[in-house]
Amino acid sequence: MHLGRKFLILQVLCLLLLAFGCAPKAYRVHPDFDTLSKNIKSPSLIPPDIKVYEFTVGGIQELRDDWSATARANVLKIVTETFKEMAFEIKTMAIDKDIEDELEDIQALYRAVSTSIQLHTYNQQTLFPEKLKNFDYSIGSIEKILHKYGTDALILVYGFDEIPTGGRKALTAAGIIIGVFTGVIVAPRAGITALSIALIDSSGTVLWYSFKGMPGYDLREPENAINLTKGILSDFPSLRK
């Protein structure tokens, strides 16, 4: 199974588990955030890592590159605009051939770390209390690439979206209706949308992290992307000293 698909399945499982109990705060922050962030002046944004899937009646996820491109453009626009509203002029790091493989590695590491954060600091069934109390995660040093581009931190965005087909929607609705009459509602799940954003320093330490995941969103739609992204960034800490 492709590594990216494994992370997607793990994140869907995380979100399903979260339905049974969540920690109240949507964001996580490193205990030494104030000290570690004091020298951050010019964070850069890697173009969002977002994949959109068509979610079929049989529960199969089929990647749609065209939908993914639309979702990435929507989220990139609103992240940039939201930081500008907070008086941060962040730069989007251009992906050229010289750094393409390195950025892909960074994004892959972040996907893995994001999944671990969700499992061990959000979900009550798989919670590691020490990880929640002492939020300390890393993707490894990124100092070299930051130095090359004259920046001092990265903002990483990772998300996925399942767009149910008409048949999947009908199956979900039928399951709910049957459940109402039988008294046991275990309907096939609808599509899930999830988005995470993190601030990472040159050592690779995750200084701040937040995510939201829920059914019923569609990141191809600008209004949906705005609502979800702004909700995540509403708790972003001030870097102004």
Backbone torsions as a table, in degrees:
resi	resn	phi	psi	omega
1	MET	NA	135.7	179.9
2	HIS	-59.5	140.8	-176.1
3	LEU	-58.9	-41.9	179.5
4	GLY	-61.3	-37.9	179.6
5	ARG	-68.4	-34.6	176.6
6	LYS	-61.6	-44.1	179.6
7	PHE	-64.4	-38.0	179.6
8	LEU	-63.1	-46.4	179.9
9	ILE	-62.5	-42.0	177.7
10	LEU	-61.0	-41.4	-178.7
11	GLN	-69.0	-38.0	175.9
12	VAL	-61.0	-42.6	177.7
13	LEU	-62.6	-40.1	177.4
14	CYS	-58.4	-45.9	-176.4
15	LEU	-67.8	-36.3	176.8
16	LEU	-66.8	-39.3	177.0
17	LEU	-66.6	-35.8	-178.8
18	LEU	-63.2	-23.4	178.9
19	ALA	-63.8	-18.9	-178.3
20	PHE	-95.3	3.6	177.4
21	GLY	155.8	122.1	-177.5
22	CYS	-126.3	149.5	168.9
23	ALA	-68.2	148.1	-171.5
24	PRO	-67.2	-34.1	-177.7
25	LYS	-83.6	140.6	179.1
26	ALA	-84.8	-17.7	-175.2
27	TYR	-114.8	163.3	175.9
28	ARG	-129.4	145.1	-178.6
29	VAL	-138.6	139.6	179.5
30	HIS	-63.7	140.0	-177.9
31	PRO	-60.4	-24.4	178.7
32	ASP	-105.9	31.4	-175.9
33	PHE	-54.5	-48.6	-175.7
34	ASP	-58.0	-42.2	-179.6
35	THR	-72.0	-45.9	-174.9
36	LEU	-72.1	-25.0	-175.7
37	SER	-95.7	-4.1	-171.0
38	LYS	-64.7	-24.5	-179.5
39	ASN	-98.7	4.7	178.9
40	ILE	-80.0	118.2	-178.6
41	LYS	-120.7	-28.1	-174.2
42	SER	-141.3	71.8	177.8
43	PRO	-67.4	148.3	177.6
44	SER	-115.7	157.1	-178.5
45	LEU	-112.3	123.9	168.8
46	ILE	-78.4	136.4	177.5
47	PRO	-48.4	135.4	-174.6
48	PRO	-53.5	142.6	176.9
49	ASP	-100.3	92.2	-174.7
50	ILE	-131.6	132.3	177.2
51	LYS	-123.7	134.9	-179.7
52	VAL	-115.7	130.9	-176.2
53	TYR	-117.5	144.3	168.0
54	GLU	-83.8	126.0	-174.5
55	PHE	-104.2	107.9	-168.8
56	THR	-83.8	171.5	-179.7
57	VAL	-61.2	-28.5	179.0
58	GLY	-87.4	5.4	179.0
59	GLY	81.3	16.8	179.8
60	ILE	-89.6	137.2	176.9
61	GLN	-98.8	116.4	-180.0
62	GLU	-112.4	114.6	-176.7
63	LEU	-63.5	133.1	176.2
64	ARG	-117.8	108.4	-177.5
65	ASP	-65.3	-37.2	-179.2
66	ASP	-67.2	-41.6	177.1
67	TRP	-66.2	-38.6	-179.6
68	SER	-63.2	-42.0	179.8
69	ALA	-62.6	-40.7	178.4
70	THR	-64.0	-44.7	179.7
71	ALA	-63.2	-42.9	179.4
72	ARG	-61.4	-43.0	179.8
73	ALA	-63.7	-42.4	179.3
74	ASN	-62.2	-47.3	-176.8
75	VAL	-69.7	-40.7	178.1
76	LEU	-57.9	-44.0	-178.8
77	LYS	-62.2	-47.0	-175.0
78	ILE	-74.6	-33.3	176.0
79	VAL	-62.9	-47.1	179.9
80	THR	-61.4	-45.2	-178.9
81	GLU	-66.3	-38.3	-178.5
82	THR	-66.9	-41.9	176.9
83	PHE	-66.0	-34.7	177.6
84	LYS	-64.6	-39.0	176.9
85	GLU	-63.2	-28.7	177.7
86	MET	-88.2	10.2	178.4
87	ALA	71.6	26.0	173.2
88	PHE	-109.2	123.6	175.0
89	GLU	-97.3	87.0	-179.6
90	ILE	-85.2	148.3	178.6
91	LYS	-102.3	140.2	173.7
92	THR	-88.7	123.6	-177.0
93	MET	-74.9	118.1	178.8
94	ALA	-68.9	137.5	-179.9
95	ILE	-97.1	107.2	175.2
96	ASP	-110.0	174.5	-174.3
97	LYS	-63.2	-27.6	-177.7
98	ASP	-66.7	-30.2	-175.8
99	ILE	-119.7	3.7	-175.5
100	GLU	-56.4	-47.8	-178.3
101	ASP	-65.8	-39.0	-179.2
102	GLU	-65.8	-41.3	178.6
103	LEU	-67.0	-36.2	176.4
104	GLU	-63.0	-39.4	177.2
105	ASP	-64.2	-42.6	178.8
106	ILE	-61.3	-44.3	-179.5
107	GLN	-66.1	-38.3	178.2
108	ALA	-65.0	-41.9	177.4
109	LEU	-64.1	-40.1	179.7
110	TYR	-65.8	-38.4	176.8
111	ARG	-58.5	-44.1	-179.7
112	ALA	-65.3	-44.5	-179.5
113	VAL	-66.5	-40.0	179.5
114	SER	-60.4	-43.3	178.3
115	THR	-62.4	-42.3	178.6
116	SER	-64.2	-41.4	178.2
117	ILE	-59.2	-44.7	-178.5
118	GLN	-65.1	-42.2	-179.2
119	LEU	-65.6	-41.8	-167.2
120	HIS	-103.8	-8.1	178.2
121	THR	-126.0	-5.2	179.6
122	TYR	-114.9	-44.4	-171.5
123	ASN	-85.0	126.1	-176.8
124	GLN	-66.5	-27.3	-178.2
125	GLN	-77.8	-24.5	-179.1
126	THR	-124.4	23.3	-174.4
127	LEU	-70.2	136.0	168.2
128	PHE	-105.8	100.2	-174.8
129	PRO	-53.2	-36.2	-179.5
130	GLU	-66.4	-36.3	177.6
131	LYS	-67.1	-34.1	177.8
132	LEU	-71.6	-41.5	-179.4
133	LYS	-70.9	-42.3	-177.7
134	ASN	-118.9	79.5	-174.2
135	PHE	-70.9	103.1	-173.9
136	ASP	-140.9	97.9	-179.9
137	TYR	-129.7	152.9	-178.5
138	SER	-147.5	151.0	173.2
139	ILE	-107.7	6.3	-177.4
140	GLY	90.8	160.2	-173.4
141	SER	-57.5	136.4	175.0
142	ILE	-124.7	21.0	-175.1
143	GLU	-59.6	-40.3	-176.2
144	LYS	-60.7	-48.0	-177.2
145	ILE	-71.9	-32.1	177.3
146	LEU	-66.9	-41.7	179.5
147	HIS	-62.2	-41.3	-178.8
148	LYS	-60.8	-35.4	-175.7
149	TYR	-103.8	10.0	174.6
150	GLY	62.7	39.2	178.8
151	THR	-129.1	167.8	-174.3
152	ASP	-125.0	3.9	176.8
153	ALA	-165.8	160.7	177.8
154	LEU	-119.0	143.1	168.4
155	ILE	-107.6	119.9	-178.4
156	LEU	-111.2	138.3	-179.8
157	VAL	-127.0	126.2	178.7
158	TYR	-134.2	134.7	178.6
159	GLY	-158.8	167.3	172.7
160	PHE	-146.0	158.9	-176.6
161	ASP	-143.9	132.5	175.1
162	GLU	-109.3	118.4	179.1
163	ILE	-102.3	107.2	-176.4
164	PRO	-69.3	139.7	174.4
165	THR	-71.3	168.8	177.6
166	GLY	-57.6	-38.9	179.1
167	GLY	-65.3	-38.9	178.5
168	ARG	-65.6	-41.9	177.8
169	LYS	-61.2	-42.3	-179.9
170	ALA	-65.1	-39.3	179.4
171	LEU	-64.1	-42.4	178.6
172	THR	-63.4	-45.7	180.0
173	ALA	-63.1	-41.2	-179.9
174	ALA	-64.3	-39.1	179.0
175	GLY	-63.2	-39.0	178.4
176	ILE	-66.4	-43.7	-179.7
177	ILE	-62.0	-44.8	178.4
178	ILE	-62.3	-39.6	179.9
179	GLY	-63.5	-35.5	178.3
180	VAL	-61.8	-39.4	-178.2
181	PHE	-79.0	-29.9	-178.7
182	THR	-89.9	-17.8	-178.6
183	GLY	86.1	-0.4	178.2
184	VAL	-125.9	102.8	-176.2
185	ILE	-95.9	102.4	174.3
186	VAL	-130.2	70.8	-176.1
187	ALA	-78.7	151.7	172.4
188	PRO	-56.7	139.4	-175.3
189	ARG	-70.8	150.7	173.0
190	ALA	-82.5	-179.9	178.2
191	GLY	-69.2	149.8	-179.3
192	ILE	-115.6	140.8	174.3
193	THR	-116.3	135.0	179.3
194	ALA	-141.8	144.3	179.7
195	LEU	-146.8	133.4	175.7
196	SER	-127.6	149.6	178.1
197	ILE	-135.7	138.1	-178.9
198	ALA	-139.0	149.1	171.3
199	LEU	-106.9	124.6	-174.0
200	ILE	-127.9	131.0	-178.0
201	ASP	-87.9	-177.9	-173.0
202	SER	-64.2	-26.0	177.8
203	SER	-77.4	-9.5	-177.7
204	GLY	93.7	2.8	-179.2
205	THR	-71.9	132.7	176.2
206	VAL	-80.2	106.6	-177.6
207	LEU	-82.0	-35.9	-179.2
208	TRP	-147.9	142.2	-176.9
209	TYR	-149.1	139.4	173.7
210	SER	-151.5	149.7	176.2
211	PHE	-151.2	158.6	172.2
212	LYS	-138.0	144.3	176.8
213	GLY	-145.5	135.3	-176.7
214	MET	-166.6	160.4	174.6
215	PRO	-81.9	162.6	170.7
216	GLY	92.9	-2.8	177.8
217	TYR	-96.4	163.2	178.5
218	ASP	-147.4	103.8	-175.3
219	LEU	-69.9	-6.9	173.7
220	ARG	-74.3	-20.5	-179.4
221	GLU	-92.5	121.6	-176.7
222	PRO	-53.1	-41.3	-177.8
223	GLU	-65.0	-40.1	176.7
224	ASN	-63.1	-44.0	179.3
225	ALA	-62.7	-40.3	178.6
226	ILE	-62.3	-50.0	-176.5
227	ASN	-61.4	-44.9	-177.1
228	LEU	-70.4	-44.9	-176.7
229	THR	-68.0	-45.7	179.0
230	LYS	-63.6	-34.7	177.6
231	GLY	-63.0	-40.0	179.1
232	ILE	-68.0	-43.2	-175.1
233	LEU	-82.1	-2.7	-178.5
234	SER	-63.6	-23.0	179.8
235	ASP	-102.9	9.9	-177.6
236	PHE	-64.2	130.5	-175.8
237	PRO	-75.7	155.7	176.7
238	SER	-73.7	135.2	176.2
239	LEU	-102.2	2.0	-178.8
240	ARG	-79.9	124.7	-179.0
241	LYS	-109.1	NA	NA
